[in-house]
Amino acid sequence: MRYKLLGPSGLRVSEICLGTMSMGQNWPFGADEATSRQVLDAYLDAGGNFLDTANKYHEGETEEYLGRWMGDRRNRMVLATKYSLAMDHTDPNAAGNQRKNLMQSVEASLRRLRTDSIDLLWVHAWDSVTPYEETMRGLDDLVRSGKVHYVGISDTPAWVVSAAQVLAELRGWANVVAIQVEYSLLARTVERDLLPMAQHYGMSVAAWAPLAGGVLTGKYTRAVENDSLRQSGNADRGRTTESSLAVARAVDRIADDLDVTSTQVAIAWVLAHGYRCIPIVGARKPSQIVDAMAATDVVLPPEAIAELDALTAIELGFPHHFLRTDYVADLVLGQVRRKIDFPPRD
């Protein structure tokens, strides 16, 4: 296992993060505690040290599992959790990104996780109501208190993250070191604004659902998927359309050519898109995480990457496409464009 620096920080994290949303039994899906421990052990044995969870996962049960498993392993693990989502739907202040929910959520997570600090605290999602100034000041207070070490933002528009980051820089508050986004061969729209923004600020990109809910593992193309709940959810997200399954079949073919699994190809594609990309991989069985971790040894040939990129390319839309046309480039850059070999902005 190789390790990366998390964003502009000095924190070392494994190049694959273990997502824990499937650990718990308070939702219609999930592994029991004994099986979850086996997954965690397998991840640790493979050299993994980066755990991603959330207070909302299985209504807090996932954090409890992790707290009991970590024990004296706590210091060697990089522990990330999230707040924002409603923990009590009868209480209007038990959700959102305001200071009250932030503070009470962190205190509850610390108790469940049996620790006195969280290595990386994610804002789970933009709530469109709380001023980002309030959220960033609250996060900085937690960092200064020692209860949180680093700050990240998940599932939030690029303009909000960028504005929050500039504010933090101006005020000397804790900066955002990473964003968390859905990113896979079937979900590339973050390439329009979120990924370029992260690159500009030096943020890491934690990619959730790199396997597109299992569609890129071969479950729907090599065998019949019998998980009706997962199948329904993937259909609702548009992951099982004929065009999506065509991508999955291309992944299968490349995997066969390389004598690896489809899972490993899909994860390797994310890893191939830059030092800052860190796939978040979940597992309900130890064999699944062992398979996923082996993706770090897979080197996709340039022609395979080019094929998958072309097959799943998105329209960048306005203003990106507009600014890249020769006519506009001539108008904006004039003679400078002809005299300087500008690097591509892809």
VOFI-968539 format. One record per residue (C-alpha): residue in three letters; z, x, y. Coordinates in pm, 1 decimal, decimal comma, padded with zeros to 6 digits. Layout:
N
ala|Z|X|Y
...
END
This chain:
346
met|00000,0|00000,0|00000,0
arg|-00090,5|00121,7|00345,6
tyr|00095,6|00029,8|00662,5
lys|-00014,5|-00057,0|01013,5
leu|00149,9|-00059,0|01352,8
leu|00212,4|-00414,0|01470,9
gly|00018,9|-00451,5|01793,1
pro|00121,9|-00206,0|02064,6
ser|00467,4|-00164,4|01907,4
gly|00592,9|00108,0|01677,1
leu|00685,3|-00140,1|01401,5
arg|00526,7|-00057,4|01064,6
val|00406,1|-00350,3|00856,7
ser|00215,1|-00363,3|00528,8
glu|-00154,6|-00442,8|00563,3
ile|-00106,9|-00771,1|00378,0
cys|00165,4|-01013,2|00486,3
leu|00330,6|-01247,6|00236,6
gly|00324,6|-01607,6|00356,4
thr|00609,7|-01815,9|00218,7
met|00510,9|-02175,0|00294,3
ser|00473,4|-02240,4|-00080,1
met|00834,7|-02140,7|-00150,0
gly|01056,0|-02446,1|-00170,8
gln|01066,7|-02792,5|-00320,7
asn|01134,8|-03022,9|-00028,6
trp|00764,0|-03088,4|00023,3
pro|00510,9|-03230,0|-00226,4
phe|00405,4|-02875,3|-00318,7
gly|00590,0|-02550,8|-00369,2
ala|00756,4|-02313,5|-00613,7
asp|01117,3|-02331,3|-00722,8
glu|01360,9|-02055,4|-00628,7
ala|01330,5|-01860,9|-00953,7
thr|00950,4|-01847,2|-00930,2
ser|00966,2|-01764,3|-00559,2
arg|01189,3|-01468,0|-00639,9
gln|00931,7|-01344,2|-00890,8
val|00660,1|-01363,2|-00624,1
leu|00879,1|-01177,1|-00375,6
asp|00964,2|-00911,4|-00634,9
ala|00595,4|-00861,4|-00717,3
tyr|00509,4|-00827,5|-00348,4
leu|00788,7|-00575,9|-00293,3
asp|00688,1|-00377,5|-00604,6
ala|00334,5|-00348,6|-00464,8
gly|00471,7|-00195,4|-00144,9
gly|00471,6|-00505,8|00075,1
asn|00731,9|-00530,1|00348,6
phe|00605,1|-00803,7|00584,5
leu|00738,7|-01157,2|00522,0
asp|00619,8|-01458,3|00720,6
thr|00817,0|-01782,2|00716,1
ala|00919,3|-02065,2|00950,6
asn|01222,5|-02281,4|01008,8
lys|01012,6|-02589,2|00928,3
tyr|00894,8|-02471,9|00585,5
his|01042,5|-02710,2|00331,5
glu|01284,2|-02825,1|00602,4
gly|01467,3|-02492,8|00603,6
glu|01480,1|-02438,3|00227,9
thr|01225,8|-02154,3|00241,1
glu|01443,6|-01955,6|00481,2
glu|01741,2|-02015,6|00251,3
tyr|01544,9|-01878,2|-00044,9
leu|01457,5|-01566,7|00153,3
gly|01811,7|-01519,0|00275,6
arg|01949,2|-01522,2|-00077,4
trp|01670,4|-01297,1|-00210,7
met|01688,4|-01031,0|00058,0
gly|02053,4|-00933,2|00022,3
asp|02072,8|-00556,0|00056,3
arg|01690,6|-00543,8|00085,3
arg|01707,7|-00688,9|00436,2
asn|01667,8|-00362,9|00628,2
arg|01352,7|-00258,9|00444,2
met|01178,2|-00590,7|00508,3
val|00998,7|-00687,8|00829,8
leu|01109,6|-01048,1|00863,4
ala|00906,5|-01291,7|01073,6
thr|00992,8|-01655,9|01127,5
lys|00882,1|-01930,6|01365,6
tyr|01018,8|-02208,3|01578,1
ser|00858,4|-02506,3|01759,8
leu|00807,0|-02777,3|01496,3
ala|01038,4|-03077,8|01477,1
met|01343,8|-03031,3|01256,1
asp|01492,2|-03370,8|01346,8
his|01250,1|-03643,4|01444,6
thr|01531,9|-03852,9|01593,6
asp|01611,5|-03582,4|01850,9
pro|01350,5|-03523,3|02124,0
asn|01489,4|-03175,2|02189,2
ala|01467,0|-03061,8|01826,1
ala|01099,0|-02979,5|01872,9
gly|00879,0|-02796,7|02119,4
asn|00900,2|-02461,5|02292,4
gln|01166,7|-02529,4|02552,2
arg|01475,8|-02309,9|02582,4
lys|01715,2|-02553,7|02410,8
asn|01506,1|-02582,9|02095,3
leu|01433,6|-02210,7|02101,7
met|01800,6|-02111,8|02106,9
gln|01923,4|-02367,0|01854,3
ser|01632,1|-02295,4|01618,8
val|01694,6|-01920,7|01618,8
glu|02066,5|-01965,5|01555,0
ala|01992,6|-02195,8|01260,3
ser|01731,0|-01956,1|01119,6
leu|01973,3|-01664,0|01140,4
arg|02226,0|-01860,5|00935,2
arg|01974,7|-01965,1|00671,3
leu|01825,4|-01615,6|00648,8
arg|02171,9|-01456,3|00628,9
thr|02089,7|-01195,5|00888,9
asp|02191,0|-01108,0|01242,7
ser|01838,6|-01041,3|01371,2
ile|01478,4|-01153,8|01332,1
asp|01218,0|-00878,9|01343,2
leu|00933,1|-01096,0|01472,5
leu|00977,0|-01443,6|01618,0
trp|00662,4|-01653,2|01645,4
val|00611,2|-01944,8|01878,6
his|00474,8|-02169,5|01604,4
ala|00235,4|-02372,3|01819,7
trp|00162,2|-02453,2|02181,8
asp|00332,5|-02777,8|02279,4
ser|00126,8|-02832,7|02603,1
val|00443,3|-02955,6|02778,1
thr|00681,8|-02662,6|02815,3
pro|00583,4|-02414,7|03089,0
tyr|00496,1|-02083,6|02928,2
glu|00716,4|-01919,2|03192,3
glu|01020,4|-02092,8|03041,3
thr|00927,4|-01994,4|02688,6
met|00861,8|-01630,3|02772,1
arg|01187,3|-01596,4|02964,8
gly|01380,1|-01746,3|02672,9
leu|01211,0|-01513,1|02426,5
asp|01293,0|-01215,1|02647,5
asp|01658,8|-01321,0|02658,0
leu|01664,5|-01322,0|02276,4
val|01507,1|-00976,8|02261,5
arg|01760,2|-00842,2|02511,7
ser|02042,4|-00996,1|02307,4
gly|01924,4|-00812,4|01993,3
lys|01876,8|-01133,6|01795,3
val|01496,9|-01091,0|01804,4
his|01310,1|-00761,4|01804,3
tyr|00948,2|-00861,0|01876,2
val|00760,1|-01168,1|01997,7
gly|00442,1|-01329,9|01865,6
ile|00249,1|-01649,3|01939,3
ser|00075,5|-01867,9|01680,4
asp|-00178,1|-02149,5|01708,6
thr|-00217,5|-02133,8|02086,1
pro|-00524,1|-02121,5|02315,6
ala|-00629,4|-01778,3|02435,5
trp|-00580,7|-01864,6|02803,9
val|-00216,5|-01959,0|02742,9
val|-00141,1|-01640,6|02549,3
ser|-00318,7|-01430,4|02810,8
ala|-00133,3|-01592,1|03101,3
ala|00198,8|-01552,1|02919,5
gln|00125,2|-01187,4|02848,4
val|00036,9|-01108,1|03210,0
leu|00356,5|-01280,1|03326,4
ala|00564,0|-01078,8|03078,9
glu|00402,0|-00755,9|03193,2
leu|00464,5|-00835,5|03560,2
arg|00827,5|-00935,6|03504,5
gly|00910,5|-00658,3|03258,1
trp|00982,2|-00909,9|02981,8
ala|00916,5|-00865,2|02611,0
asn|00541,0|-00860,0|02552,3
val|00349,1|-01050,6|02286,9
val|00268,4|-00799,8|02011,0
ala|00069,6|-01030,5|01780,7
ile|-00104,0|-01363,6|01751,4
gln|-00132,2|-01576,3|01440,4
val|-00452,1|-01775,1|01382,8
glu|-00652,8|-01935,8|01107,8
tyr|-00921,4|-01683,9|01015,7
ser|-01146,3|-01668,0|00712,7
leu|-01510,4|-01682,0|00616,0
leu|-01484,5|-02059,2|00664,1
ala|-01296,2|-02044,1|00995,7
arg|-01443,9|-01798,9|01245,9
thr|-01420,5|-01986,4|01576,5
val|-01134,7|-01757,8|01686,0
glu|-01403,2|-01493,2|01738,7
arg|-01503,9|-01668,4|02062,1
asp|-01191,9|-01597,4|02266,2
leu|-00874,4|-01533,5|02066,4
leu|-00989,1|-01217,8|01886,7
pro|-01141,8|-01055,7|02198,1
met|-00822,2|-01137,0|02388,3
ala|-00608,0|-00978,9|02116,3
gln|-00826,8|-00669,1|02120,7
his|-00794,0|-00641,9|02498,5
tyr|-00413,6|-00648,4|02485,1
gly|-00385,1|-00445,4|02165,2
met|-00225,8|-00735,4|01975,6
ser|-00235,1|-00760,4|01598,1
val|-00404,5|-01066,1|01447,5
ala|-00217,0|-01224,0|01158,2
ala|-00475,0|-01436,1|00976,7
trp|-00344,1|-01742,3|00796,9
ala|-00547,6|-01920,2|00528,8
pro|-00776,0|-01619,3|00463,1
leu|-00864,6|-01788,6|00132,3
ala|-00938,2|-02122,8|00301,1
gly|-00685,8|-02315,8|00096,5
gly|-00806,5|-02159,1|-00227,3
val|-01173,0|-02250,6|-00177,4
leu|-01267,6|-01880,7|-00159,7
thr|-01081,2|-01794,2|-00481,0
gly|-01337,4|-01954,4|-00711,4
lys|-01124,0|-02258,6|-00788,7
tyr|-01398,7|-02495,8|-00682,5
thr|-01697,8|-02288,7|-00790,4
arg|-01592,5|-02113,5|-01110,6
ala|-01371,0|-02389,7|-01248,0
val|-01262,7|-02743,6|-01164,5
glu|-00969,1|-02756,4|-00924,3
asn|-00708,9|-02995,0|-01063,5
asp|-00464,8|-02985,1|-00771,4
ser|-00540,9|-03324,2|-00617,0
leu|-00313,7|-03267,9|-00316,1
arg|-00474,7|-02935,4|-00226,4
gln|-00821,7|-03077,0|-00297,3
ser|-00764,7|-03369,1|-00062,0
gly|-00632,5|-03142,7|00213,2
asn|-00928,2|-02907,9|00185,0
ala|-01171,5|-03198,2|00198,6
asp|-01003,9|-03325,9|00516,0
arg|-01045,7|-02980,2|00673,4
gly|-01414,4|-02963,6|00581,0
arg|-01360,4|-02675,3|00339,9
thr|-01537,0|-02837,8|00043,9
thr|-01866,3|-02934,0|00204,0
glu|-02181,2|-02805,7|00036,4
ser|-02224,5|-02538,9|00304,4
ser|-01867,9|-02418,8|00250,3
leu|-01912,8|-02408,1|-00125,4
ala|-02232,6|-02206,7|-00073,6
val|-02017,5|-01945,4|00102,6
ala|-01769,3|-01955,3|-00185,7
arg|-02050,7|-01899,1|-00435,5
ala|-02171,8|-01599,2|-00235,0
val|-01819,2|-01458,5|-00247,7
asp|-01816,7|-01513,4|-00625,6
arg|-02146,4|-01329,3|-00668,6
ile|-02036,5|-01031,0|-00460,9
ala|-01709,6|-01020,2|-00654,3
asp|-01897,3|-01012,7|-00983,2
asp|-02121,0|-00733,5|-00856,5
leu|-01814,2|-00526,9|-00758,9
asp|-01615,6|-00622,6|-01071,3
val|-01329,8|-00764,3|-00863,6
thr|-01202,0|-01116,8|-00803,7
ser|-01326,2|-01363,7|-00546,2
thr|-00979,3|-01362,5|-00390,7
gln|-01003,8|-00989,3|-00333,6
val|-01346,7|-01014,7|-00169,0
ala|-01234,5|-01289,1|00071,2
ile|-00925,2|-01092,1|00175,1
ala|-01118,4|-00764,9|00196,6
trp|-01360,6|-00933,1|00437,9
val|-01071,6|-01006,8|00675,6
leu|-00935,6|-00654,1|00636,9
ala|-01280,2|-00513,0|00711,9
his|-01280,0|-00673,3|01055,9
gly|-01054,0|-00423,6|01222,6
tyr|-00728,7|-00233,6|01205,1
arg|-00546,5|-00514,4|01382,0
cys|-00635,8|-00787,0|01128,0
ile|-00353,6|-00861,0|00883,3
pro|-00417,7|-01134,9|00623,6
ile|-00126,2|-01366,3|00546,7
val|-00145,2|-01452,2|00178,1
gly|00068,4|-01715,1|00008,6
ala|00136,5|-01748,6|-00362,0
arg|00306,1|-01993,9|-00593,5
lys|00283,3|-01758,9|-00893,1
pro|00342,3|-01383,2|-00927,5
ser|-00008,3|-01333,8|-01067,6
gln|-00157,1|-01471,0|-00746,8
ile|00014,1|-01219,1|-00520,0
val|-00067,8|-00932,3|-00757,3
asp|-00434,4|-01034,5|-00742,6
ala|-00426,9|-01061,6|-00363,5
met|-00255,1|-00727,9|-00306,5
ala|-00530,1|-00551,9|-00502,3
ala|-00768,4|-00642,9|-00219,3
thr|-00639,3|-00339,3|-00030,6
asp|-00831,8|-00121,1|-00277,9
val|-01159,5|-00311,5|-00236,6
val|-01418,9|-00158,2|-00007,0
leu|-01698,1|-00403,2|00063,2
pro|-02043,8|-00243,3|00092,0
pro|-02198,5|-00279,9|00440,2
glu|-02471,6|-00501,6|00299,2
ala|-02211,6|-00739,3|00151,4
ile|-02028,9|-00766,1|00482,8
ala|-02358,5|-00823,0|00662,6
glu|-02455,9|-01097,7|00417,2
leu|-02124,4|-01279,5|00450,9
asp|-02125,2|-01238,9|00827,7
ala|-02474,5|-01383,6|00853,7
leu|-02395,1|-01669,5|00618,0
thr|-02089,3|-01778,4|00817,0
ala|-02190,0|-01685,4|01171,5
ile|-02085,0|-01926,2|01446,7
glu|-02238,2|-02009,1|01781,3
leu|-02027,1|-01840,4|02046,8
gly|-02128,2|-02102,8|02300,9
phe|-02097,0|-02088,7|02676,4
pro|-02043,4|-01857,0|02855,7
his|-02070,9|-01595,2|02581,6
his|-02426,6|-01668,0|02471,9
phe|-02540,2|-01722,2|02830,1
leu|-02405,4|-01385,0|02946,9
arg|-02572,5|-01203,4|02657,9
thr|-02925,2|-01315,9|02736,4
asp|-03156,2|-01047,0|02872,4
tyr|-03239,2|-01251,8|03179,7
val|-02876,1|-01293,5|03286,5
ala|-02790,6|-00936,1|03195,2
asp|-03068,4|-00819,0|03426,1
leu|-02938,1|-01037,7|03707,1
val|-02576,0|-00930,7|03663,0
leu|-02625,6|-00561,8|03590,3
gly|-02959,5|-00489,8|03751,8
gln|-03079,7|-00134,2|03727,4
val|-02741,6|-00025,5|03590,8
arg|-02824,8|-00201,4|03265,8
arg|-03134,5|00013,8|03221,7
lys|-02959,5|00341,8|03296,4
ile|-02638,6|00306,7|03094,8
asp|-02615,4|00244,4|02725,5
phe|-02336,2|-00015,6|02722,8
pro|-02144,6|-00060,6|02396,3
pro|-02183,5|-00392,4|02217,4
arg|-01912,5|-00650,5|02279,2
asp|-01907,3|-00802,6|01931,2
END
